[in-house]
Amino acid sequence: MDILMNKQTNKQTNKQTNKQTNKQTNKQTNKQTNKQTNKQTNKQTLYILKFYFLKSVYICCKKYFNKFKYNICILWSSL
């Protein structure tokens, strides 16, 4: 009887421990994944904003850039 109870207790304890460990591992993994994803998304968003900003500046001031032989590549590299 004692062996059966110990077996059942161990099974329950292991189940609970595994559940807790998995929960913690998943939490940490998700945190790391989200951090990396956000970093990449922010970087891409920054490039998009930079592009549209430069495009609007270039379109707005095109005649001046042409006069001084500037182009969008020079603008891009200056930021």
MOPAC internal coordinates of N, CA, C and O (Angstrom, degrees):
PM7 1SCF
backbone

  N    0.0000 0     0.00 0     0.00 0    0    0    0
  C    1.4560 1     0.00 0     0.00 0    1    0    0
  C    1.5227 1   110.81 1     0.00 0    2    1    0
  O    1.2310 1   120.96 1   135.85 1    3    2    1
  N    1.3440 1   115.77 1   -44.15 1    3    2    1
  C    1.4672 1   119.96 1   179.74 1    5    3    2
  C    1.5205 1   111.63 1   -60.98 1    6    5    3
  O    1.2310 1   120.91 1   140.36 1    7    6    5
  N    1.3276 1   115.86 1   -39.64 1    7    6    5
  C    1.4731 1   120.26 1  -179.50 1    9    7    6
  C    1.5221 1   109.98 1   -62.93 1   10    9    7
  O    1.2310 1   120.80 1   136.81 1   11   10    9
  N    1.3120 1   116.08 1   -43.19 1   11   10    9
  C    1.4593 1   121.06 1   179.50 1   13   11   10
  C    1.5207 1   111.22 1   -63.44 1   14   13   11
  O    1.2310 1   120.08 1   138.47 1   15   14   13
  N    1.3270 1   117.45 1   -41.53 1   15   14   13
  C    1.4673 1   121.83 1   178.63 1   17   15   14
  C    1.5237 1   111.08 1   -66.29 1   18   17   15
  O    1.2310 1   120.97 1   136.95 1   19   18   17
  N    1.3366 1   115.74 1   -43.05 1   19   18   17
  C    1.4652 1   119.83 1   177.83 1   21   19   18
  C    1.5277 1   111.21 1   -61.34 1   22   21   19
  O    1.2310 1   121.32 1   138.03 1   23   22   21
  N    1.3234 1   115.08 1   -41.97 1   23   22   21
  C    1.4621 1   120.60 1   179.22 1   25   23   22
  C    1.5347 1   110.20 1   -60.62 1   26   25   23
  O    1.2310 1   121.26 1   134.28 1   27   26   25
  N    1.3196 1   115.20 1   -45.72 1   27   26   25
  C    1.4691 1   121.23 1  -179.71 1   29   27   26
  C    1.5293 1   110.50 1   -65.08 1   30   29   27
  O    1.2310 1   120.24 1   136.97 1   31   30   29
  N    1.3148 1   117.14 1   -43.03 1   31   30   29
  C    1.4677 1   122.19 1   179.37 1   33   31   30
  C    1.5236 1   110.40 1   -63.45 1   34   33   31
  O    1.2310 1   120.96 1   134.79 1   35   34   33
  N    1.3332 1   115.77 1   -45.21 1   35   34   33
  C    1.4687 1   120.17 1   178.38 1   37   35   34
  C    1.5262 1   111.74 1   -61.32 1   38   37   35
  O    1.2310 1   121.52 1   138.24 1   39   38   37
  N    1.3132 1   114.69 1   -41.76 1   39   38   37
  C    1.4665 1   120.23 1   179.23 1   41   39   38
  C    1.5326 1   110.21 1   -60.46 1   42   41   39
  O    1.2310 1   121.16 1   134.01 1   43   42   41
  N    1.3256 1   115.38 1   -45.99 1   43   42   41
  C    1.4627 1   121.32 1  -179.34 1   45   43   42
  C    1.5324 1   110.63 1   -65.66 1   46   45   43
  O    1.2310 1   120.75 1   136.68 1   47   46   45
  N    1.3214 1   116.17 1   -43.32 1   47   46   45
  C    1.4718 1   121.18 1   179.73 1   49   47   46
  C    1.5255 1   110.38 1   -62.90 1   50   49   47
  O    1.2310 1   120.77 1   134.10 1   51   50   49
  N    1.3225 1   116.14 1   -45.90 1   51   50   49
  C    1.4725 1   120.58 1   179.00 1   53   51   50
  C    1.5244 1   111.65 1   -61.89 1   54   53   51
  O    1.2310 1   121.35 1   138.72 1   55   54   53
  N    1.3122 1   115.02 1   -41.28 1   55   54   53
  C    1.4676 1   120.37 1   179.15 1   57   55   54
  C    1.5326 1   110.30 1   -60.63 1   58   57   55
  O    1.2310 1   121.24 1   133.88 1   59   58   57
  N    1.3282 1   115.23 1   -46.12 1   59   58   57
  C    1.4682 1   120.99 1  -179.10 1   61   59   58
  C    1.5280 1   110.82 1   -66.33 1   62   61   59
  O    1.2310 1   120.46 1   137.36 1   63   62   61
  N    1.3234 1   116.72 1   -42.64 1   63   62   61
  C    1.4712 1   121.58 1   179.67 1   65   63   62
  C    1.5265 1   110.31 1   -63.51 1   66   65   63
  O    1.2310 1   120.78 1   134.41 1   67   66   65
  N    1.3199 1   116.11 1   -45.59 1   67   66   65
  C    1.4716 1   120.25 1   179.04 1   69   67   66
  C    1.5227 1   111.72 1   -62.22 1   70   69   67
  O    1.2310 1   121.50 1   138.79 1   71   70   69
  N    1.3137 1   114.73 1   -41.21 1   71   70   69
  C    1.4647 1   120.03 1   178.88 1   73   71   70
  C    1.5295 1   110.63 1   -60.32 1   74   73   71
  O    1.2310 1   121.23 1   134.16 1   75   74   73
  N    1.3253 1   115.25 1   -45.84 1   75   74   73
  C    1.4660 1   121.27 1  -179.06 1   77   75   74
  C    1.5311 1   110.71 1   -66.32 1   78   77   75
  O    1.2310 1   120.78 1   136.72 1   79   78   77
  N    1.3284 1   116.11 1   -43.28 1   79   78   77
  C    1.4683 1   121.19 1   179.86 1   81   79   78
  C    1.5262 1   110.41 1   -63.19 1   82   81   79
  O    1.2310 1   120.51 1   134.45 1   83   82   81
  N    1.3194 1   116.63 1   -45.55 1   83   82   81
  C    1.4701 1   121.13 1   179.10 1   85   83   82
  C    1.5202 1   111.42 1   -62.08 1   86   85   83
  O    1.2310 1   121.42 1   138.44 1   87   86   85
  N    1.3138 1   114.88 1   -41.56 1   87   86   85
  C    1.4664 1   120.17 1   179.19 1   89   87   86
  C    1.5282 1   110.41 1   -60.20 1   90   89   87
  O    1.2310 1   120.98 1   133.91 1   91   90   89
  N    1.3306 1   115.74 1   -46.09 1   91   90   89
  C    1.4662 1   121.41 1  -179.22 1   93   91   90
  C    1.5321 1   110.91 1   -66.29 1   94   93   91
  O    1.2310 1   120.87 1   136.54 1   95   94   93
  N    1.3245 1   115.93 1   -43.46 1   95   94   93
  C    1.4713 1   121.12 1   179.83 1   97   95   94
  C    1.5266 1   110.48 1   -62.96 1   98   97   95
  O    1.2310 1   120.69 1   134.44 1   99   98   97
  N    1.3208 1   116.29 1   -45.56 1   99   98   97
  C    1.4676 1   120.58 1   179.08 1  101   99   98
  C    1.5235 1   111.48 1   -62.41 1  102  101   99
  O    1.2310 1   121.28 1   139.35 1  103  102  101
  N    1.3098 1   115.16 1   -40.65 1  103  102  101
  C    1.4653 1   120.25 1   179.40 1  105  103  102
  C    1.5297 1   110.21 1   -60.67 1  106  105  103
  O    1.2310 1   121.02 1   133.57 1  107  106  105
  N    1.3310 1   115.65 1   -46.43 1  107  106  105
  C    1.4644 1   121.21 1  -179.09 1  109  107  106
  C    1.5304 1   110.95 1   -66.06 1  110  109  107
  O    1.2310 1   120.80 1   136.52 1  111  110  109
  N    1.3299 1   116.08 1   -43.48 1  111  110  109
  C    1.4668 1   121.34 1   179.82 1  113  111  110
  C    1.5267 1   110.50 1   -62.72 1  114  113  111
  O    1.2310 1   120.74 1   134.63 1  115  114  113
  N    1.3198 1   116.20 1   -45.37 1  115  114  113
  C    1.4663 1   120.68 1   179.22 1  117  115  114
  C    1.5224 1   111.37 1   -62.52 1  118  117  115
  O    1.2310 1   121.20 1   139.25 1  119  118  117
  N    1.3166 1   115.31 1   -40.75 1  119  118  117
  C    1.4669 1   120.38 1   179.62 1  121  119  118
  C    1.5303 1   110.04 1   -60.94 1  122  121  119
  O    1.2310 1   120.87 1   133.81 1  123  122  121
  N    1.3302 1   115.95 1   -46.19 1  123  122  121
  C    1.4637 1   121.53 1  -179.00 1  125  123  122
  C    1.5259 1   110.83 1   -66.26 1  126  125  123
  O    1.2310 1   120.79 1   136.63 1  127  126  125
  N    1.3272 1   116.10 1   -43.37 1  127  126  125
  C    1.4675 1   121.36 1   179.94 1  129  127  126
  C    1.5234 1   110.39 1   -62.92 1  130  129  127
  O    1.2310 1   120.66 1   134.62 1  131  130  129
  N    1.3225 1   116.35 1   -45.38 1  131  130  129
  C    1.4646 1   120.74 1   179.43 1  133  131  130
  C    1.5215 1   111.44 1   -62.51 1  134  133  131
  O    1.2310 1   120.97 1   139.51 1  135  134  133
  N    1.3139 1   115.74 1   -40.49 1  135  134  133
  C    1.4645 1   120.62 1   179.55 1  137  135  134
  C    1.5283 1   110.17 1   -61.17 1  138  137  135
  O    1.2310 1   120.96 1   133.98 1  139  138  137
  N    1.3347 1   115.76 1   -46.02 1  139  138  137
  C    1.4637 1   121.36 1  -178.89 1  141  139  138
  C    1.5295 1   110.57 1   -66.61 1  142  141  139
  O    1.2310 1   120.68 1   137.07 1  143  142  141
  N    1.3244 1   116.31 1   -42.93 1  143  142  141
  C    1.4684 1   121.47 1  -179.90 1  145  143  142
  C    1.5257 1   110.42 1   -63.24 1  146  145  143
  O    1.2310 1   120.62 1   135.00 1  147  146  145
  N    1.3220 1   116.42 1   -45.00 1  147  146  145
  C    1.4639 1   120.75 1   179.32 1  149  147  146
  C    1.5180 1   111.50 1   -62.54 1  150  149  147
  O    1.2310 1   121.06 1   139.77 1  151  150  149
  N    1.3154 1   115.57 1   -40.23 1  151  150  149
  C    1.4609 1   120.61 1   179.52 1  153  151  150
  C    1.5308 1   110.16 1   -61.36 1  154  153  151
  O    1.2310 1   120.99 1   134.16 1  155  154  153
  N    1.3351 1   115.71 1   -45.84 1  155  154  153
  C    1.4658 1   121.10 1  -179.54 1  157  155  154
  C    1.5269 1   110.56 1   -66.23 1  158  157  155
  O    1.2310 1   120.48 1   136.51 1  159  158  157
  N    1.3226 1   116.69 1   -43.49 1  159  158  157
  C    1.4682 1   121.50 1  -179.85 1  161  159  158
  C    1.5233 1   110.48 1   -62.79 1  162  161  159
  O    1.2310 1   120.51 1   136.31 1  163  162  161
  N    1.3207 1   116.63 1   -43.69 1  163  162  161
  C    1.4650 1   120.60 1   178.84 1  165  163  162
  C    1.5200 1   111.37 1   -62.05 1  166  165  163
  O    1.2310 1   120.90 1   140.21 1  167  166  165
  N    1.3250 1   115.88 1   -39.79 1  167  166  165
  C    1.4585 1   120.90 1   179.42 1  169  167  166
  C    1.5334 1   110.34 1   -63.79 1  170  169  167
  O    1.2310 1   120.69 1   134.54 1  171  170  169
  N    1.3304 1   116.28 1   -45.46 1  171  170  169
  C    1.4681 1   120.95 1   179.40 1  173  171  170
  C    1.5255 1   110.63 1   -64.31 1  174  173  171
  O    1.2310 1   120.65 1   137.70 1  175  174  173
  N    1.3156 1   116.37 1   -42.30 1  175  174  173
  C    1.4636 1   120.81 1   179.76 1  177  175  174
  C    1.5244 1   110.34 1   -61.91 1  178  177  175
  O    1.2310 1   120.86 1   139.10 1  179  178  177
  N    1.3110 1   115.95 1   -40.90 1  179  178  177
  C    1.4599 1   120.80 1   178.91 1  181  179  178
  C    1.5297 1   111.10 1   -61.30 1  182  181  179
  O    1.2310 1   120.38 1   136.26 1  183  182  181
  N    1.3256 1   116.89 1   -43.74 1  183  182  181
  C    1.4628 1   120.60 1   178.01 1  185  183  182
  C    1.5268 1   111.64 1   -62.80 1  186  185  183
  O    1.2310 1   120.87 1   139.27 1  187  186  185
  N    1.3192 1   115.95 1   -40.73 1  187  186  185
  C    1.4696 1   120.21 1   179.47 1  189  187  186
  C    1.5277 1   110.10 1   -64.07 1  190  189  187
  O    1.2310 1   120.71 1   133.23 1  191  190  189
  N    1.3229 1   116.24 1   -46.77 1  191  190  189
  C    1.4698 1   120.30 1   179.07 1  193  191  190
  C    1.5282 1   111.14 1   -62.11 1  194  193  191
  O    1.2310 1   121.15 1   138.24 1  195  194  193
  N    1.3148 1   115.41 1   -41.76 1  195  194  193
  C    1.4605 1   121.08 1   178.95 1  197  195  194
  C    1.5318 1   110.22 1   -60.95 1  198  197  195
  O    1.2310 1   121.07 1   135.00 1  199  198  197
  N    1.3178 1   115.56 1   -45.00 1  199  198  197
  C    1.4650 1   120.36 1   179.85 1  201  199  198
  C    1.5310 1   111.17 1   -60.75 1  202  201  199
  O    1.2310 1   120.34 1   129.57 1  203  202  201
  N    1.3307 1   116.96 1   -50.43 1  203  202  201
  C    1.4651 1   119.72 1  -177.40 1  205  203  202
  C    1.5280 1   112.30 1   -67.55 1  206  205  203
  O    1.2310 1   120.78 1   146.27 1  207  206  205
  N    1.3031 1   116.12 1   -33.73 1  207  206  205
  C    1.4575 1   119.46 1   175.91 1  209  207  206
  C    1.5302 1   110.03 1   -63.01 1  210  209  207
  O    1.2310 1   120.69 1   129.81 1  211  210  209
  N    1.3188 1   116.28 1   -50.19 1  211  210  209
  C    1.4660 1   120.50 1  -179.62 1  213  211  210
  C    1.5225 1   111.96 1   -64.15 1  214  213  211
  O    1.2310 1   121.07 1   142.19 1  215  214  213
  N    1.3135 1   115.56 1   -37.81 1  215  214  213
  C    1.4636 1   119.78 1   178.32 1  217  215  214
  C    1.5281 1   110.04 1   -61.69 1  218  217  215
  O    1.2310 1   120.69 1   134.90 1  219  218  217
  N    1.3215 1   116.29 1   -45.10 1  219  218  217
  C    1.4691 1   119.43 1  -179.57 1  221  219  218
  C    1.5279 1   111.43 1   -66.72 1  222  221  219
  O    1.2310 1   120.47 1   141.32 1  223  222  221
  N    1.3354 1   116.71 1   -38.68 1  223  222  221
  C    1.4704 1   119.96 1   177.24 1  225  223  222
  C    1.5221 1   109.54 1   -63.96 1  226  225  223
  O    1.2310 1   120.77 1   135.34 1  227  226  225
  N    1.3073 1   116.13 1   -44.66 1  227  226  225
  C    1.4658 1   121.02 1  -178.48 1  229  227  226
  C    1.5307 1   111.19 1   -62.74 1  230  229  227
  O    1.2310 1   120.70 1   133.97 1  231  230  229
  N    1.3238 1   116.26 1   -46.03 1  231  230  229
  C    1.4681 1   120.65 1  -179.99 1  233  231  230
  C    1.5284 1   110.23 1   -63.21 1  234  233  231
  O    1.2310 1   121.07 1   136.70 1  235  234  233
  N    1.3120 1   115.56 1   -43.30 1  235  234  233
  C    1.4568 1   121.05 1  -178.71 1  237  235  234
  C    1.5379 1   111.58 1   -63.72 1  238  237  235
  O    1.2310 1   120.53 1   139.87 1  239  238  237
  N    1.3044 1   116.60 1   -40.13 1  239  238  237
  C    1.4720 1   120.48 1  -172.06 1  241  239  238
  C    1.5279 1   112.51 1  -114.25 1  242  241  239
  O    1.2310 1   120.33 1  -154.80 1  243  242  241
  N    1.2985 1   116.98 1    25.20 1  243  242  241
  C    1.4635 1   121.80 1  -173.78 1  245  243  242
  C    1.5243 1   113.00 1   -54.18 1  246  245  243
  O    1.2310 1   120.36 1   136.11 1  247  246  245
  N    1.3134 1   116.92 1   -43.89 1  247  246  245
  C    1.4700 1   119.33 1  -177.48 1  249  247  246
  C    1.5307 1   111.79 1   -61.71 1  250  249  247
  O    1.2310 1   120.47 1   144.98 1  251  250  249
  N    1.3404 1   116.71 1   -35.02 1  251  250  249
  C    1.4680 1   119.90 1   178.51 1  253  251  250
  C    1.5270 1   111.21 1   -71.82 1  254  253  251
  O    1.2310 1   121.30 1   139.77 1  255  254  253
  N    1.3199 1   115.12 1   -40.23 1  255  254  253
  C    1.4656 1   118.61 1   178.64 1  257  255  254
  C    1.5238 1   110.56 1   -64.60 1  258  257  255
  O    1.2310 1   120.85 1   139.44 1  259  258  257
  N    1.3173 1   115.98 1   -40.56 1  259  258  257
  C    1.4676 1   119.38 1   178.79 1  261  259  258
  C    1.5239 1   110.66 1   -64.36 1  262  261  259
  O    1.2310 1   121.29 1   140.83 1  263  262  261
  N    1.3002 1   115.13 1   -39.17 1  263  262  261
  C    1.4571 1   120.28 1   179.97 1  265  263  262
  C    1.5315 1   111.19 1   -61.35 1  266  265  263
  O    1.2310 1   120.80 1   139.42 1  267  266  265
  N    1.3214 1   116.07 1   -40.58 1  267  266  265
  C    1.4698 1   120.40 1  -177.83 1  269  267  266
  C    1.5297 1   112.88 1   -99.07 1  270  269  267
  O    1.2310 1   120.50 1  -169.53 1  271  270  269
  N    1.3113 1   116.65 1    10.47 1  271  270  269
  C    1.4731 1   122.88 1   177.55 1  273  271  270
  C    1.5367 1   113.40 1    61.46 1  274  273  271
  O    1.2310 1   120.95 1  -146.11 1  275  274  273
  N    1.3207 1   115.80 1    33.89 1  275  274  273
  C    1.4647 1   119.28 1   173.92 1  277  275  274
  C    1.5163 1   108.71 1   -86.44 1  278  277  275
  O    1.2310 1   120.94 1   -21.40 1  279  278  277
  N    1.2590 1   115.81 1   158.60 1  279  278  277
  C    1.4611 1   118.95 1   170.88 1  281  279  278
  C    1.5290 1   109.92 1  -141.83 1  282  281  279
  O    1.2310 1   121.30 1    -3.37 1  283  282  281
  N    1.3049 1   115.12 1   176.63 1  283  282  281
  C    1.4621 1   120.42 1  -174.32 1  285  283  282
  C    1.5315 1   111.72 1   -64.92 1  286  285  283
  O    1.2310 1   120.22 1   151.78 1  287  286  285
  N    1.3196 1   117.18 1   -28.22 1  287  286  285
  C    1.4794 1   120.68 1   179.35 1  289  287  286
  C    1.5228 1   110.80 1   -65.64 1  290  289  287
  O    1.2310 1   120.57 1   139.42 1  291  290  289
  N    1.3050 1   116.52 1   -40.58 1  291  290  289
  C    1.4677 1   120.52 1   178.66 1  293  291  290
  C    1.5290 1   109.39 1   -65.03 1  294  293  291
  O    1.2310 1   121.08 1   137.23 1  295  294  293
  N    1.3139 1   115.55 1   -42.77 1  295  294  293
  C    1.4714 1   119.48 1   177.95 1  297  295  294
  C    1.5257 1   110.71 1   -60.87 1  298  297  295
  O    1.2310 1   121.05 1   133.47 1  299  298  297
  N    1.3103 1   115.61 1   -46.53 1  299  298  297
  C    1.4623 1   121.03 1  -177.41 1  301  299  298
  C    1.5262 1   110.63 1   -59.39 1  302  301  299
  O    1.2310 1   120.61 1   133.89 1  303  302  301
  N    1.2977 1   116.43 1   -46.11 1  303  302  301
  C    1.4670 1   119.86 1  -177.19 1  305  303  302
  C    1.5262 1   112.60 1   -71.63 1  306  305  303
  O    1.2310 1   120.62 1   161.29 1  307  306  305
  N    1.3158 1   116.42 1   -18.71 1  307  306  305
  C    1.4655 1   119.04 1  -179.48 1  309  307  306
  C    1.5285 1   112.49 1   -79.48 1  310  309  307
  O    1.2310 1   120.25 1   161.77 1  311  310  309
  N    1.3210 1   117.13 1   -18.23 1  311  310  309
  C    1.4771 1   119.53 1  -179.91 1  313  311  310
  C    1.5020 1   111.82 1   -90.09 1  314  313  311
  O    1.2310 1   120.10 1   180.00 1  315  314  313

